[in-house]
Every structure is written in C-alpha cells, then in structure tokens.
C-alpha cells in the first residue's frame, strides 16, 4: 500500500528528514529507506528504457547494451564482463536502461524534487519524494537472492552479488516476474555517484507498472507530495544546508548550474504568486 503525505510547511518535512529507527543489534540509528525526488507530482515512475523504447523495450534492450559495451570498453574494460556493469555505467551517462535512480539521502531527493530546468515553472505544480523500504523489498525476493545476501552479510546488493544470483537478464526477469526487484548499490564510478548517495532499483521486464507493484506488495512505501507554493522555500533551505547542484554534480557543470540558479531573477508574476 502506498501512503500519500501532503507537505505544505517546512515543519511537515521533518519526519522525512529524521526517520532513522534505532537498531538494537547495532546500537545505532539507521534507516532502511531510499528516496526518489521528482519535479512533478503527476509524473509516473517509468524507466528511461520504457520511455525510449515503449513496447519494444524487451527486444531492444540487448542491442542497446551490446552496442554500448562494444564502444564503452575503451573507457571501462570491466563492462565487457558484466551486463550489470554495462547497465550502471550506461545509466550514469544517459543510456536508456531499466534502472530507476534512488538515493539514501532525503536531502538529495529533495534537491531533485525542487529543481527545475526552467525556474519560472517552480510554482506551476506540486513535486514529490518517494520513500521505499529496502528490507521490505528484499524480503519479497526469491530464496536464491536472499541466500546471496546472507552469504555476504549484506542488506543491499552489489554488482558482484547480483551477478552471482543472476548471470543474465533473462534469468533475472524469470525470477522476479512482477512480484519483486533488487535494490543495487553501484560501484563508485564517479564523484557524482558518491555525492548523490546513489542506489538503483532493477526493474524486471514483467513489471509494467512500478507504482502498482509498490501499492500491491509493500506496506512502508510513502509518497510525500510537496505543495508547489513551498518549493522555493525548500530550495532556499537546501542551499543553506549546502545541498545544491555544486554538490550533486561535482565539477564545472554543477558549479555553473548552481550559479545560474543563485542569480536567477524572478518576474513580477512569480513574486506575486509567492504572496498569494
């Protein structure tokens, strides 16, 4: 079941930022959740592969990955040996894949939720942050995958762990059906992945509607819908907390994005909208 929480004040964001439960086995507070920020509350959770290839995604995915690996091996020889590495490296560079981006940082998710390519549209629509429970998702996995987690004493999959459980995409899809999916922590290919605290969910081909799966099969999934009139306020708060393009996109590109937004001048209509 998906729980929807409406957020219209900064105070209502606090549960999202402080939901680390105490774990007696560790003697520490740790969160089992990952988050996904989206700029428009009407957007659906759809992979870039499905958006790009539509009903032909199953047929076209092998060709996409094969051709990517053929040329990407110059940059990273490891992609020749693992379809999962091909997918992660490709996702990082804009290749259409079956992966969905997540982060273990609620602040990073909020950054993406309150960012817009065109800042004039910041107050045109609500945005949202999704929260899912990794432990809950992995409890749905077939026994072979859970056995791999026990052997590695891990709660989230690495590339090598997933490779040992499923040597091919076809096997992964047969194992998962539309009933489960793996959450994967990618290798640190770049500072961007590290700074974004990145995770990926590997969407099986049979799972045509991710949100329907979450509603049917989970109890801890939350969709935080942030009121459009709060977006600029959250954006300014995140900047004060040093969560900006300069952090999530290390390098000159992120620096330039941050400076451009920092010096963005609102039109009079935007200012009036904030006061209403």
Secondary structure by P-SEA (a helix, b strand, c coil): cbbbbbbccccccccccccbbbbccccbbbbcccbbbbccccccccccccccccccccccaaaaaaaaaaccccccccccccaaaaaaaaaaacccccbbbbbccaaaaaaaaacccccccccccccbbbbbbaaaaaaaccaaaaaaaaaaccccccaaaaaaacccaaaaaaacccccbbbbbbccccaaaaaacbbbbbcccccccaaaaaaaccccbbbbbbbccaaaaaaaaaaaaccccccccccaaaaaaaaaaaaccccaaaaaaaac
